[in-house]
Amino acid sequence: MTPILDVRDLEKTFGSLVAARDINVSVPAHQTVGVIGANGAGKTTFINMITGHLRPTKGSIRFEGRDITGKPSREIVRLGISRSFQVAQIFPTLTVFENMCIAAAIARRKSGLLGNILTPVTSPAATSEAEAAIDLFQIARYRDVTANALPQGVRKLLDIGMAVAGSPRLLLLDEPTSGISIEEKFDLMNVVMSALKSRKITVLFVEHDMEIVAKFADRVLAFYDGTVIADGTAHETLDNPRVQELISGVRLKAASHA
């Protein structure tokens, strides 16, 4: 079976600086993959190359068997890859519903300027998808609240919901629990992962909290110095001595892998 994402010999350099190198990753559909590593390890560079925000210096990226290497981010979104960012990308003065409608309308637009003009934000299709995403991410009680008045956790759910509004098959999350209190992190991720599994979306998520990674990732990629130093189940990668030495710093309790 063709993997949904297949990355071969991927490399990114900035002059003499090598930000990513020798990355070979194949991801089957419906898998949830955690991506870990210290700041500057190459995680975000990897995500940015997949989503078209950076053009690889060498190597190839295939999505559902199609070569997308170096394609612009807008085209990649239309093909079925979406992402969220560490800082929520939302319209702060608009309501939750209005934000979702805009995301759904943008996802449904045709390519080109004319397509942008002719995509109504409040079309029946866009509003229906917006309502579905609001329910899916359990934020209906905030439907008519402006985004700048939302609690941080709800802002995150809105941001991820907007990324899902276009029905992607692959979603990349950049630190979904960043800025969320310890008490809220697991509840937020339970909502997110339940929503994504119900839509059968393949997920790659960058995360620094090893307990979150251990609980929610089927598989974990560990980055160090621009390359992948471990790739396996959450248990295998997080128990890898080199990962513990260079990234996590501690050995997680066995219960964390349950």
Secondary structure by P-SEA (a helix, b strand, c coil): ccccbbbcbbbbbccccccccbbbbbbcccbbbbbbbcccccaaaaaaaaacccccccccccccccccccccaaaaaaaccccccccccccccccaaaaaaaaaaaaaccccaaaaaacccccaaaaaaaaaaaaaaccccccccccccccaaaaaaaaaaaaacccccbbbbcccccccccccaaaaaaaaaaaaaaabbbbbbbbccaaaaaccccbbbbbccccccccccaaaaaaccccccccccccccccccc
